[in-house]
Amino acid sequence: MQLAEELIAYARMNKSDVALAKGILSKAYITFARNEGHASHLLAFEAEKIANRTDDLPVRVQATISAGQSWAEEGNFPFALAKLQAAVDLARQSNSPSSLAAALNALTLLYTQMREYKQGFKTLDELLAVCATLASPGRMAQAKNTEYGLALDAQQPQRGQRALLAALALERQLDARGMVAVTLVNLSDSYLKEGDYARALRHAHEAITAARQVNNEQVEATARLNIGQALIGQGRLQEGKQSVATGLAYYERTANQPDMQAVLLEYGMALEKAGDMRGAVTAYHRERGISNQLFEKQRQKAVYELQEKYEAEKKQRQIELLSRENQLKSTEIDNRRLQQRVWWLLALVLAMASVIVGLLYRKVRHANVQLKVKNQELKRQSSRDPLTALYNRRHFQEFMRSHAGKPLSASGGDVVGALFLLDVDHFKHINDRYGHAAGDLVLTTIAETLHDVLRETDMIVRWGGEEFLAFLPAVARDGLDDIARRILNGMAAQVIHYQGQTIEVHVSVGFAPYPLAPLGRPLTWERSVNLIDMALYLAKAHGRNRAYGLRGFQQVERTTLEAVEQDLERAWRDGFVDLSVVLGGTDGMDSSNTGTAVHGKQAGASDGVAATAIT
């Protein structure tokens, strides 16, 4: 950073825009390496403006690429695409194959992010052809790594693996240790997905050695995670857990929540496949907590952006109104002067002023009506999920707070309230196989199905991601299992057709009457939701496509509520809670078991958890 600042100072002293653009770009790259993304983007945009004042085409190409990548990191793909296409055009004008290779490489990466695989492979072909003319092993290695990312996302793992092996050979030829470390850890991940645990371990250990040579903690942490999953896959469960814990420590220290969420999800699936259901539930619970935090942050960001937009429009209207008021005052002053000179024009001037005031008044009224409509729209959007049109978590929290202490169900012990929490089974596989548009279709179908199987008076909430919550204010106490069965079978009956393919959907459910009242003391709704969340995880861990219902507490004075919340399955096994199990219908399940409810102290061991591929 000190050297970058010296370059910037030198450029300004000598009035060199080329040197200044290079200095600010260097500062942007260093800032990005410090995990200060937004500050880095602002520097890249500034460098682009300065570079465009020069005639140095390679510098302009570099600055335009950096600006395009910054827009992509901000999530603004249309702006990013325009910038990177402009960078490719500039590179063609410069007759610099090296600049063209850099621009094509960045554009291929963007098409990969946008899931535009056809355009991505087309751009990649041109990139590889340009790199072949350069006789530059470094450029070709970089292009091969880009090919790996595109092939992996486009479901072509074998092509991606070949690209990685080619890149590794070129990087070792160059002794480019930083690139070698990254390629080795990607190779270990590639073999891990194939189930080739021996090669995955070998490449991960090589990646650790290479990462330490260049002090790359992220690569080393990722290699530790791959080693852990490979060991778990070989049945060396304890060793694998220790290695994963070492890798996770880096992500916890750097507070990288999105990557942490993905790591925990893969870790939970590996443990589930290995038969460690308790460890899998713990990993899924941590992943769900991070998912909820990220979902809430995204929702708050969207609300804040919408509020800022409306505030900006309101201020603009106020500015326009003030401007017109100033014009009116100026007109009135002119009218006074004219009155002194030409009395016979007084009536005409007053009439014109009246017309202007009338028009302004009408426009002000129209603006106020529009503002009221916008405010109502904002209020509706803040309480509804934009995809499914269901209530969102914020609305449910406000509803429960406003009804705290008030009876939420009809009187009498046979009629109670109820909470149902459900999660889509294998939703990540649906997104990975069919795409996010298919995932959105699944979510909207589930929302419609819930409206069909529940009553109009029941509150249905998109709780977060692929998780839904239903609050039933008044139902028969002995009818909760039937409602759970109706939900499971209603979902299983849905067959979704997407782009000529058929998608079957199942859900796992946790439920309980509300309020829960151990020892006669009603629990808060938050603790009730936490308990049915634990019941949901039991449904996940015991085979999915089923519902676990917390019917009540028994001999709870012999334990603590905190102990029940920490390990619901143990509390069930020890007889402190009464659970019911409702099995949903599947194609592979005997029809006699379809929709069967099991009640009692302990329903038995896992119903056969299916091994799930890690992607």
Salt bridges, closest charged atoms under 4 A:
GLU5 OE2 - LYS27 NZ 2.82
ASP17 OD1 - ARG53 NH2 3.22
GLU48 OE2 - LYS83 NZ 2.76
GLU73 OE1 - HIS41 NE2 2.59
GLU74 OE2 - HIS38 ND1 3.35
GLU74 OE2 - HIS41 ND1 2.76
GLU126 OE2 - ARG92 NH1 2.67
GLU147 OE1 - LYS144 NZ 3.28
GLU147 OE2 - ARG159 NE 2.79
ASP175 OD1 - ARG177 NE 3.52
ASP189 OD2 - LYS193 NZ 2.48
ASP196 OD2 - ARG199 NE 3.54
GLU206 OE1 - ARG172 NH2 3.44
GLU206 OE2 - ARG202 NH1 3.86
GLU206 OE1 - HIS203 ND1 3.63
GLU217 OE2 - ARG253 NH2 2.73
GLU220 OE2 - ARG212 NH2 3.18
GLU220 OE2 - ARG224 NH2 3.67
GLU239 OE1 - ARG236 NH2 3.07
GLU252 OE2 - ARG286 NH2 2.64
GLU272 OE2 - ARG544 NH1 2.78
ASP276 OD2 - LYS241 NZ 2.53
GLU296 OE2 - ARG299 NH2 2.87
ASP385 OD1 - ARG462 NH1 3.16
GLU398 OE2 - ARG394 NE 3.30
ASP423 OD2 - ARG288 NH2 2.82
ASP423 OD1 - LYS540 NZ 2.84
ASP425 OD1 - LYS540 NZ 2.86
ASP432 OD2 - LYS428 NZ 2.83
ASP458 OD1 - ARG455 NH2 2.73
GLU466 OE2 - ARG288 NH2 3.70
GLU467 OE1 - ARG288 NE 3.88
ASP481 OD2 - ARG551 NH1 3.44
ASP481 OD2 - HIS599 NE2 2.82
ASP482 OD1 - ARG485 NH1 2.61
ASP533 OD2 - HIS285 ND1 3.74
GLU562 OE2 - ARG527 NH2 3.47
GLU565 OE1 - ARG527 NH2 2.99
ASP567 OD2 - ARG278 NH1 2.35
ASP567 OD2 - ARG570 NE 3.90
GLU569 OE2 - HIS542 NE2 2.92
ASP578 OD2 - ARG551 NE 3.57
ASP607 OD2 - ARG546 NH1 1.98
